Amino acid sequence: MITRLAVAGYRSLRDVVLELGQLTLITGGNGSGKSSLYRSLRLLSEAAQGRLIATLAGEGGLSSTMWAGPEKFSREMLSGRQRITGTVRSGPVSLRLGFSGEDFGYAIDLGRPEPMHPFQHDPEIKVEAMWTGEVLGRTNLFAERRGPAVSLRSSATGEWRSAFANLSAFDSMVTHCADPVDGLELLLMRERMRNWRFYDSLRTDAEAPARRPHVMTYTPVLGADGADLAPAIATIQAIGDGDTFAEAIDDAFPGSRIEIEGDEYGMTVMHQRGLLRPFEAKELSDGTLRYLLLVTALLSPRPPEIMILNEPEASLHPSLLDALARLLIEASRRSQIVLVSHSDRLIAGLRRAGELQEIRLSKTMGETHVEDHDAPRWTWPKR
């Protein structure tokens, strides 16, 4: 489980360290930094996929994604006696991302490329570190990257060896230096990070793929857009917790049940109390279809270590939010859940239903702050 998330220099997140729980709610007003926190988790996952630099480029490059304010706010700036101006930098231009748990931690530091580099808008990976435990220290570091050089500490002897001398500035040591001998922990961490699951683009529009028949094949994980809804439901009913799935449907739509019709190509259909025929997926409302997608994602027969959802309440009728809260509580028994939401009713339902780590964000002078939250201890690797 991830217990700490640290972000520095990314959009409005000048310097934020959070403590995460088994079920963590991130909330706050519009523009407070909720989406930036969500994207920072996705960027960390992209590092394990080898897509971090490309993803940042897709967001507009380093200049568009970095903190745009001064390196530090003076007392005069904070009090309003002095206008906000740039200051002489005491440290390098940096975008830093990291997380840790009771077992492992990882951090990456990105900066500007060297002068005259052909891709001036692409950030370079300057430093990476991986360690045991929640806080980086001198004795628990076991993998380190500085510039193009990567060193690994042997798990058997404790001695350091050079694993890579000329790693490209756009390649992460997580993807290129894991091996089953000295880099076993690196390999395990990479696979765990690749298993993080994000849901923020489940489609429910009239042309949504989930409304069409889909080839029936073993599908233990719902796709990011929900296209494979029918086989994913069939997989839950065949080898997963079909009873909990049925209860979640009945909780939201009393007397209703879901079936999959078809052989080679399957179609999701919903039987509802009092109706003489079932409704096919193409006939369901956006809110009903979205709830089905969320149930299927959250009750995956192959639960991930962590699942991150961005505003799952979108297009749901308020009457479904209490059922969604209960579903999220149930899913958090199988996976760590990080939820970004600003729905008062969903938040109230989560508070009633079980233990909740609540993080409320606000913004002052363009910078995201965490309200009423004591930041846990965190140490960044030095350049």
C-alpha positions in Angstrom: 0.0 0.0 0.0 1.2 3.5 -0.7 1.3 5.5 2.5 3.0 8.7 1.2 2.7 10.7 -2.0 5.1 13.7 -2.6 4.9 16.2 -5.5 7.1 19.3 -6.0 7.1 21.7 -8.9 4.1 20.2 -10.8 1.5 22.7 -11.9 0.0 24.3 -8.7 1.7 21.7 -6.5 4.8 23.6 -5.4 5.6 21.3 -2.5 3.0 18.8 -1.3 3.4 15.6 0.8 0.3 13.6 1.6 -0.4 10.6 3.8 -2.7 8.1 2.1 -4.9 5.5 3.6 -6.7 2.4 2.4 -9.5 4.6 1.1 -8.4 8.2 0.5 -10.7 11.0 -0.6 -9.1 14.1 -2.3 -11.5 17.0 -2.4 -11.6 20.7 -2.7 -13.0 23.5 -4.8 -12.6 23.9 -8.6 -9.1 24.7 -9.5 -7.7 23.7 -6.1 -5.3 21.1 -7.6 -7.3 17.8 -7.4 -6.7 16.9 -11.0 -3.0 17.8 -10.7 -2.7 15.3 -7.8 -4.5 12.7 -9.9 -2.2 13.3 -12.9 0.9 13.1 -10.7 0.0 9.6 -9.7 -0.6 8.8 -13.4 2.8 10.2 -14.2 4.5 8.0 -11.7 2.7 5.0 -13.3 3.9 6.2 -16.7 7.5 6.0 -15.5 7.1 2.3 -15.0 5.6 2.0 -18.5 8.5 4.0 -20.2 6.0 6.8 -21.2 6.7 9.5 -18.7 8.5 11.9 -21.0 6.0 11.4 -23.8 3.1 12.0 -21.4 4.7 15.3 -20.1 5.2 16.3 -23.7 1.5 15.7 -24.4 0.7 18.1 -21.5 2.7 20.8 -23.2 6.3 20.0 -22.2 8.2 21.0 -19.1 7.5 24.7 -19.3 3.7 24.1 -19.3 3.7 21.6 -16.5 6.0 23.1 -13.9 5.1 25.3 -11.1 4.8 28.8 -12.6 5.2 30.9 -9.4 8.4 32.0 -7.6 10.7 29.4 -6.1 9.7 30.8 -2.6 7.2 33.3 -1.3 8.8 36.0 1.0 6.9 37.3 4.0 6.3 40.5 2.2 4.7 38.7 -0.7 2.5 36.6 1.6 1.4 39.7 3.5 0.6 41.6 0.3 3.2 44.3 1.0 5.2 43.3 -2.0 4.0 42.2 -5.4 4.8 38.6 -6.5 8.1 38.6 -8.4 10.7 36.1 -9.4 13.6 35.6 -7.1 17.2 34.4 -7.5 17.0 30.7 -7.6 18.7 28.7 -4.8 18.1 25.4 -6.5 17.8 23.9 -10.0 14.7 23.9 -12.0 13.0 20.7 -10.9 9.8 18.6 -11.2 9.8 15.9 -8.6 7.5 13.0 -8.0 7.6 10.3 -5.4 5.7 7.8 -3.3 6.5 5.3 -0.5 5.0 2.5 1.6 6.1 0.4 4.5 8.1 -1.7 2.1 9.5 0.4 -0.8 9.8 4.0 -1.9 10.6 5.7 -5.2 11.3 9.2 -6.3 12.2 10.8 -9.7 13.6 14.3 -10.3 13.2 15.9 -13.8 14.8 19.1 -15.1 15.7 21.1 -18.1 17.8 19.5 -20.9 21.4 20.7 -21.5 21.8 23.9 -23.7 21.6 23.3 -27.4 19.8 20.0 -26.9 17.6 19.2 -30.0 14.5 18.7 -27.9 14.5 21.7 -25.6 10.9 21.2 -24.4 11.5 17.6 -23.2 12.4 17.2 -19.6 15.4 15.1 -18.7 15.5 12.6 -15.8 18.3 13.9 -13.5 17.9 11.7 -10.5 16.0 8.5 -9.5 16.1 6.7 -6.2 14.5 3.6 -4.7 14.7 2.6 -1.1 13.2 0.3 1.5 10.7 1.8 4.0 8.8 5.1 3.9 11.6 7.6 4.2 14.8 7.8 2.1 18.0 7.6 4.2 21.7 6.7 3.7 21.4 3.1 4.7 18.1 2.0 3.0 18.9 3.2 -0.6 19.3 0.2 -3.0 19.0 1.7 -6.4 20.2 5.2 -7.6 20.4 7.0 -10.9 22.4 10.2 -11.3 22.5 11.6 -14.8 23.2 8.6 -17.1 24.7 6.4 -14.4 22.7 3.8 -12.5 24.0 1.9 -9.5 22.4 -1.1 -7.7 23.2 -2.4 -4.2 23.5 -6.2 -4.1 20.9 -7.8 -1.8 23.4 -10.5 -0.9 26.6 -8.6 -0.1 25.3 -5.0 0.3 28.0 -3.8 -2.2 27.2 -1.3 -5.0 27.8 -2.1 -8.6 27.4 -0.1 -11.8 24.3 -1.3 -13.7 24.3 1.3 -16.4 26.8 3.9 -17.4 25.0 5.7 -20.3 21.2 5.5 -19.7 19.4 8.0 -21.9 17.9 11.0 -20.3 14.4 10.1 -21.3 14.6 6.4 -20.1 13.9 5.5 -16.5 15.9 3.1 -14.5 12.7 1.4 -13.5 12.2 0.2 -17.1 15.8 -0.4 -18.1 17.7 -1.6 -15.1 15.5 -4.2 -13.4 17.0 -7.7 -13.3 16.2 -10.8 -11.2 19.6 -10.7 -9.4 20.7 -7.3 -8.0 17.7 -5.5 -9.4 15.0 -7.8 -8.1 13.4 -5.1 -5.9 13.5 -2.8 -8.9 11.8 -5.4 -11.0 9.1 -6.0 -8.3 8.5 -2.3 -7.9 8.2 -1.8 -11.7 5.5 -4.5 -11.9 3.6 -3.1 -9.0 3.6 0.4 -10.6 2.5 -1.0 -13.9 -0.5 -2.6 -12.1 -1.9 0.7 -10.9 -5.3 1.2 -12.4 -6.8 4.5 -13.4 -10.4 5.3 -14.4 -11.2 8.7 -15.7 -12.5 8.2 -19.2 -15.3 5.6 -18.9 -17.5 6.6 -21.9 -21.3 6.7 -21.6 -22.2 8.8 -24.6 -24.5 7.5 -27.4 -21.6 6.1 -29.3 -19.8 4.6 -26.3 -18.2 1.3 -27.1 -19.8 -0.3 -24.0 -23.2 0.1 -25.7 -22.2 -2.2 -28.5 -21.7 -6.0 -28.5 -18.2 -7.1 -27.7 -16.3 -10.3 -28.4 -16.6 -12.7 -25.4 -13.2 -13.5 -24.0 -11.8 -13.8 -20.5 -11.6 -10.2 -19.2 -10.5 -9.9 -15.5 -9.8 -6.2 -15.9 -12.2 -3.6 -17.4 -10.6 -1.5 -20.0 -10.0 2.2 -19.4 -12.8 3.3 -21.7 -15.2 0.4 -20.7 -15.5 -1.0 -24.2 -15.2 -4.6 -22.9 -18.0 -4.2 -20.4 -19.9 -7.4 -21.4 -17.1 -9.9 -21.2 -15.8 -8.1 -18.0 -19.2 -8.7 -16.3 -19.3 -12.3 -17.5 -15.9 -12.9 -16.0 -17.0 -11.5 -12.7 -20.1 -13.7 -12.8 -18.0 -16.8 -13.7 -14.9 -16.6 -11.5 -15.3 -13.4 -9.4 -17.6 -12.3 -6.7 -20.8 -12.5 -8.6 -22.9 -12.3 -5.4 -21.4 -8.9 -4.5 -21.9 -7.7 -8.1 -25.6 -8.7 -8.0 -26.0 -7.0 -4.6 -24.4 -3.8 -5.9 -26.8 -3.7 -8.8 -29.8 -4.3 -6.5 -28.6 -1.7 -4.1 -28.7 1.0 -6.8 -31.7 -0.4 -8.8 -33.9 -2.5 -6.5 -35.2 -5.6 -8.1 -32.8 -5.3 -11.1 -30.3 -7.8 -12.4 -27.7 -7.9 -15.2 -27.2 -10.6 -17.8 -25.0 -11.1 -20.8 -26.7 -12.2 -23.9 -25.0 -13.7 -27.0 -22.3 -16.3 -27.6 -19.4 -15.1 -29.7 -20.4 -11.5 -29.2 -22.0 -10.5 -25.9 -24.4 -7.7 -25.1 -25.1 -6.3 -21.6 -28.8 -6.4 -20.8 -30.6 -5.1 -17.6 -33.7 -6.7 -16.3 -35.8 -4.3 -14.2 -38.7 -5.0 -12.0 -42.1 -4.4 -13.6 -40.8 -4.4 -17.2 -41.7 -7.2 -19.7 -38.4 -7.1 -21.5 -34.8 -6.3 -20.6 -33.1 -3.1 -21.7 -29.9 -3.5 -23.8 -26.9 -1.4 -23.1 -27.6 0.9 -26.0 -31.0 1.8 -24.3 -29.6 2.6 -20.8 -29.2 6.2 -19.5 -25.8 7.6 -19.2 -26.0 7.4 -15.4 -27.1 3.8 -15.3 -24.4 2.7 -17.8 -21.8 4.6 -15.8 -22.8 2.9 -12.6 -22.5 -0.5 -14.3 -19.0 0.4 -15.5 -18.0 1.5 -12.0 -19.3 -1.7 -10.4 -17.4 -3.8 -13.0 -14.2 -1.8 -12.5 -14.3 -1.9 -8.7 -15.2 -5.6 -8.4 -12.5 -6.8 -10.8 -11.5 -10.5 -10.2 -7.9 -9.3 -10.5 -7.9 -6.4 -8.0 -4.9 -4.0 -8.4 -2.7 -2.8 -5.5 -4.1 0.7 -6.0 -7.0 2.0 -8.0 -7.4 5.8 -8.7 -10.7 7.3 -9.8 -11.3 10.8 -10.9 -14.8 12.2 -10.2 -16.7 8.9 -10.6 -19.9 10.7 -9.7 -20.0 12.4 -13.1 -23.5 11.9 -14.8 -24.8 9.9 -11.9 -28.2 10.8 -10.4 -27.8 11.8 -6.7 -29.9 8.8 -5.7 -27.1 6.5 -6.9 -24.3 8.2 -4.8 -25.1 6.4 -1.5 -24.9 3.0 -3.4 -21.6 4.2 -5.0 -20.2 5.1 -1.6 -21.0 1.6 -0.2 -19.5 0.1 -3.4 -16.3 2.1 -2.9 -16.0 0.9 0.8 -16.4 -2.7 -0.4 -13.8 -2.3 -3.1 -11.3 -0.7 -0.6 -11.2 -4.1 1.2 -9.6 -5.6 -2.0 -7.5 -2.6 -3.2 -6.3 0.7 -2.0 -8.6 3.3 -3.4 -7.7 7.0 -4.1 -10.8 9.0 -5.1 -10.9 12.5 -6.4 -14.4 14.0 -5.9 -16.3 17.2 -5.0 -19.7 15.6 -4.6 -21.1 16.5 -1.1 -23.5 13.6 -1.1 -20.9 11.0 -2.1 -18.5 12.3 0.5 -21.2 12.2 3.2 -22.0 8.6 2.2 -18.3 7.6 2.5 -18.0 9.2 5.9 -21.0 7.3 7.1 -20.0 4.0 5.5 -16.5 3.4 6.9 -13.0 4.6 7.6 -11.8 7.4 5.3 -8.6 9.4 4.9 -9.9 12.8 3.8 -7.6 15.3 2.1 -9.0 18.7 1.4 -7.2 21.1 -1.0 -7.3 24.8 -1.3 -5.3 27.3 -3.3 -3.6 30.5 -2.1 -1.6 32.7 -4.5 -1.8 30.0 -7.1 -0.3 27.4 -4.8 -2.2 24.2 -3.7 -2.3 23.7 0.1 -3.6 20.8 2.1 -6.0 21.9 4.8 -5.7 20.7 8.4 -3.1 18.1 7.5 0.3 17.5 9.0 2.6 16.5 6.2 4.4 13.3 6.9 8.2 13.2 6.8 9.8 13.0 3.4 13.3 13.3 2.0 14.0 14.0 -1.7 17.2 12.5 -3.3 19.8 15.1 -3.9 21.1 16.0 -7.4 
